[in-house]
Amino acid sequence: MLHKRIVLPVIENMDDKRQAYFGRVVDQVERDPRTESYPNLPFIVLKETIEALPTYLEPNEIIDVLFEFINSHVHELNRMIHSPEYITNPHSLTVQCSEFVMAVIKTTMETADLESQDIDGRSKYRLSWPIEPEDFPYSED
């Protein structure tokens, strides 16, 4: 519960839908056994990035991306959070964590690409902007 307090003030300032989603994410991070290896880091990274993260992935998927990011950047993250710069400017970690946001967006887009494929033989109609009148299948009377 103590580590969770790092990110709760940010979640409390969100709308209800985002509060519910990221509340589930934080609860699952707290129970995840990988958190024992990095007690504060997952919550610090979430605190810095949570406002920019999309909510389309399942919580366990975003948590997997989170721990992949932490595993590959643990030394840089630890160096930053123990630096005088972080003490004077807590948002100095945001730039470093932007790679995590990009990884979540990439995973989200990959998931969307899989879902948009014509798997069961049904065709899908897509519109783009600007709309060409002859491309639109419906006409107005």
DODRENTOR-870769 format. One record per residue (C-alpha): residue in one letter; z, x, y; chain. Coordinates in nm, 3 decimals. Each point is the difference from the previous one (the first is absolute). Layout:
N
<a, <Z, X, Y>, A>
...
This chain:
141
<m, <0.000, 0.000, 0.000>, A>
<l, <0.073, 0.286, 0.240>, A>
<h, <-0.354, 0.140, -0.012>, A>
<k, <-0.146, -0.346, 0.046>, A>
<r, <0.164, -0.021, 0.343>, A>
<i, <-0.251, 0.256, 0.129>, A>
<v, <-0.286, -0.250, -0.016>, A>
<l, <0.176, -0.337, 0.042>, A>
<p, <-0.004, -0.004, 0.384>, A>
<v, <-0.379, 0.032, -0.004>, A>
<i, <-0.037, -0.279, -0.257>, A>
<e, <0.229, -0.232, 0.197>, A>
<n, <-0.240, 0.014, 0.298>, A>
<m, <-0.298, -0.125, -0.206>, A>
<d, <-0.129, -0.351, -0.053>, A>
<d, <0.132, -0.196, -0.300>, A>
<k, <-0.292, 0.076, -0.233>, A>
<r, <0.014, 0.376, 0.060>, A>
<q, <0.382, -0.004, -0.022>, A>
<a, <-0.018, -0.162, -0.343>, A>
<y, <-0.269, 0.238, -0.126>, A>
<f, <0.159, 0.322, 0.123>, A>
<g, <0.344, -0.124, -0.100>, A>
<r, <-0.131, -0.017, -0.359>, A>
<v, <-0.158, 0.345, 0.037>, A>
<v, <0.325, 0.155, 0.125>, A>
<d, <0.207, -0.174, -0.269>, A>
<q, <-0.232, 0.137, -0.269>, A>
<v, <0.004, 0.350, 0.152>, A>
<e, <0.378, -0.011, -0.005>, A>
<r, <-0.001, -0.084, -0.373>, A>
<d, <-0.283, 0.240, -0.089>, A>
<p, <0.128, 0.300, -0.202>, A>
<r, <-0.233, 0.233, 0.193>, A>
<t, <0.215, -0.060, 0.308>, A>
<e, <0.274, 0.214, -0.156>, A>
<s, <-0.219, 0.309, 0.046>, A>
<y, <-0.054, -0.076, 0.371>, A>
<p, <0.285, -0.226, 0.116>, A>
<n, <-0.095, -0.032, 0.369>, A>
<l, <-0.369, 0.090, 0.013>, A>
<p, <-0.151, -0.330, -0.123>, A>
<f, <0.198, -0.194, 0.258>, A>
<i, <-0.077, 0.245, 0.280>, A>
<v, <-0.373, -0.013, -0.078>, A>
<l, <0.010, -0.380, -0.015>, A>
<k, <0.188, -0.016, 0.330>, A>
<e, <-0.272, 0.205, 0.169>, A>
<t, <-0.295, -0.187, -0.153>, A>
<i, <0.107, -0.353, -0.087>, A>
<e, <-0.139, -0.157, 0.317>, A>
<a, <-0.348, 0.138, -0.077>, A>
<l, <-0.007, -0.081, -0.372>, A>
<p, <-0.205, -0.291, -0.135>, A>
<t, <0.172, -0.254, -0.224>, A>
<y, <-0.279, -0.062, -0.251>, A>
<l, <0.122, 0.222, -0.285>, A>
<e, <0.270, -0.098, -0.244>, A>
<p, <0.331, 0.173, 0.088>, A>
<n, <-0.013, 0.219, -0.312>, A>
<e, <-0.348, 0.125, 0.099>, A>
<i, <0.108, 0.099, 0.350>, A>
<i, <0.308, 0.170, -0.147>, A>
<d, <-0.218, 0.204, -0.236>, A>
<v, <-0.210, 0.116, 0.296>, A>
<l, <0.322, 0.078, 0.190>, A>
<f, <0.134, 0.225, -0.274>, A>
<e, <-0.337, 0.171, -0.047>, A>
<f, <0.004, 0.080, 0.371>, A>
<i, <0.359, 0.125, -0.010>, A>
<n, <-0.063, 0.213, -0.310>, A>
<s, <-0.293, 0.174, 0.164>, A>
<h, <0.164, 0.041, 0.344>, A>
<v, <0.369, 0.044, -0.078>, A>
<h, <0.027, 0.350, 0.148>, A>
<e, <-0.170, -0.092, 0.328>, A>
<l, <0.203, -0.319, 0.031>, A>
<n, <0.329, 0.180, -0.065>, A>
<r, <-0.091, 0.275, 0.244>, A>
<m, <-0.076, -0.259, 0.267>, A>
<i, <0.310, -0.218, -0.046>, A>
<h, <0.222, 0.309, 0.018>, A>
<s, <-0.169, 0.138, 0.311>, A>
<p, <0.132, -0.022, 0.357>, A>
<e, <-0.319, -0.182, 0.096>, A>
<y, <0.086, -0.292, -0.229>, A>
<i, <0.349, -0.022, 0.148>, A>
<t, <-0.134, -0.024, 0.354>, A>
<n, <-0.303, -0.212, -0.092>, A>
<p, <0.049, -0.207, -0.318>, A>
<h, <-0.359, -0.126, 0.027>, A>
<s, <-0.139, 0.352, -0.045>, A>
<l, <-0.024, -0.081, -0.371>, A>
<t, <-0.243, -0.285, 0.064>, A>
<v, <-0.301, 0.232, 0.024>, A>
<q, <0.090, 0.163, -0.331>, A>
<c, <0.042, -0.338, -0.166>, A>
<s, <-0.339, -0.128, 0.115>, A>
<e, <-0.144, 0.142, -0.322>, A>
<f, <0.221, -0.244, -0.192>, A>
<v, <-0.132, -0.291, 0.207>, A>
<m, <-0.356, 0.113, -0.072>, A>
<a, <0.077, 0.022, -0.374>, A>
<v, <0.136, -0.356, 0.001>, A>
<i, <-0.307, -0.124, 0.187>, A>
<k, <-0.228, 0.183, -0.243>, A>
<t, <0.180, -0.153, -0.299>, A>
<t, <-0.019, -0.341, 0.164>, A>
<m, <-0.374, 0.038, 0.057>, A>
<e, <-0.055, 0.114, -0.359>, A>
<t, <0.187, -0.307, -0.121>, A>
<a, <-0.206, -0.223, 0.229>, A>
<d, <-0.323, 0.162, -0.123>, A>
<l, <0.092, -0.071, -0.362>, A>
<e, <0.086, -0.359, 0.079>, A>
<s, <-0.322, -0.056, 0.192>, A>
<q, <-0.227, 0.116, -0.281>, A>
<d, <-0.202, -0.266, -0.178>, A>
<i, <0.198, 0.020, -0.325>, A>
<d, <-0.047, -0.345, -0.148>, A>
<g, <-0.364, -0.051, 0.095>, A>
<r, <0.065, -0.215, 0.304>, A>
<s, <-0.178, 0.104, 0.313>, A>
<k, <0.175, 0.023, 0.332>, A>
<y, <-0.143, -0.062, 0.341>, A>
<r, <0.110, 0.229, 0.283>, A>
<l, <-0.060, -0.030, 0.369>, A>
<s, <-0.020, 0.284, 0.244>, A>
<w, <0.011, 0.003, 0.374>, A>
<p, <-0.217, -0.073, 0.186>, A>
<i, <-0.112, -0.288, -0.216>, A>
<e, <-0.371, -0.038, -0.046>, A>
<p, <-0.080, -0.377, 0.002>, A>
<e, <-0.238, 0.027, -0.297>, A>
<d, <0.269, 0.173, -0.207>, A>
<f, <0.247, -0.284, 0.041>, A>
<p, <-0.033, -0.251, -0.286>, A>
<y, <0.105, -0.307, 0.196>, A>
<s, <-0.179, -0.163, 0.287>, A>
<e, <0.147, -0.214, 0.269>, A>
<d, <-0.153, -0.338, 0.069>, A>
